[in-house]
Amino acid sequence: IPLRLVGSEMCIRDRYKKEPLEKQIQYVAKNIYYLCKHKDINSIFITSSLSDNVKAFDMLAESLKSNGLEIVSGKDILTDVESLENAINSEAVIFFEKIGRSDYNDLCDNLDLCEQQGINVLGTVMIM
């Protein structure tokens, strides 16, 4: 399952698609960790519009925690007040979405909401 972190600082290209999921998650987590270290970010809120529990989502959260980051995860910030509050109280947000399942317009609405609330967005992890 190829993963990509879409953002201004990082992108995992399709050449990693032959790697096992665990190794891809570790690579993404290390990139996020170094970006956070560079930007002096210690707490991240990870959110997803996916209603079902995605194994990769939990693996990413655990991998980031093991790198020493404070991680809170939650539901879509557009529809869940508690998740929006968690995003506002974190230093940065990462969106976790699935190609072909996540709605592009919803992601844009999430980004607009983050901009309105002054929420720092690190990027989006996309899985296939």
N, C-alpha and C positions, 0 to 999 in steps of 0.2 A: 504494500500500500504506500504509494508515494506521499510524502508530506512536503508542504511548503510553508514557510513563514513569509507572508507577503507584507512587506513594509519597506521603509526607505533604507533601512540598514542591512537587512538580510533577505536571502532567498535561497531555498534549497531546490536545486534543479532536479530535473527528471532522471539524471544519471544515478541518483541514489535509489531508484525504485527497485533495484535488485537486492538491496540490503534488507535484512529482517526488520520487522516493525520496531522491535526493542532498540535496535541500533539507530534507526532513524529518529526515534523519540529522543534518545540520548544526545544525538547530534543537534537536534532542534533545541533541546533543553540547555545544552552548553552554549549555543549561540545566544539564547535569551539571557542566560546567566551573565555572559561577558558584556552584552549590551547593558544590562542592568547595573553591572559593576561600573562600567564606563559612565553611566548617567546617574550613579549614586541612588539607585532605586532598590528598595528592600522588600516592598510588598506589592504583589500583583493580584489582580482579580481576573480569573479566567471565566469567560462566559460563552455560552453556546445556545443557538436557537434550536438545536436538535433535541427532540423530546425523548428519544431513547438514549440509554446510557452507552456511550461509545468507549470501548476498551482503551483506545488511544488517548482519549481525553483524561481518563484516570491515570494512565501511565505518565502522561506529560506532567500532570499536577504532582505526582509522587516524585518524579525525576527532578523537578524544580525545587521541591521541598528538600530533597537530599543534597542539593547544591547550596542550601542555606537560605533560600528565599522564603519569605512568608507568603503562602499561597491561600487564597480563598477562591472557591469556585461556586458558580451558581447558574441560574437560568438566564433567559433572555432579558436584558435590561429594559426592553420596550414594554414587556408585559408583567414583570415581576418587580414590585416596589423594593423588596428586601435586596434583590440583586442590584438594582440601581443604587441603593444606599451603599452597598458593599463596594461598588465600582467607584463611587464618589469618595469613599474613605480610603481607597487604595491609592498607591502612588502611580499605578499604571494599569492598563487593561490589555488583555489579549483575547481576541475572538477566536473561537475554535469552530470550524464549519466543515461541511462535507460537500464536495463537488457533486452536483446533480441532485442534492437534497436540500441544501440551504438556499434561501431566496436572496438573490442579489439586491433587490429593493429593500428587504428587511435589513440587510447588512449596511446599506447606505443610510437607512433611517437610524440604525444604531450609531454609526459614525457621526451623523448630524447631532444626535442627542449628546454624544460625548463632547463634541465641539461646544454645544450650548452650555453644558455643565462644567466645562473646563477640565474634562477628564483626559489624561495623557494616554494615548493609544500607542502601544508598542507595535502592533501588527495583527495579522490573522494567520492562524495555522489552518491550512486546507488539507483535508485528507480525501483520498479517492475511495 
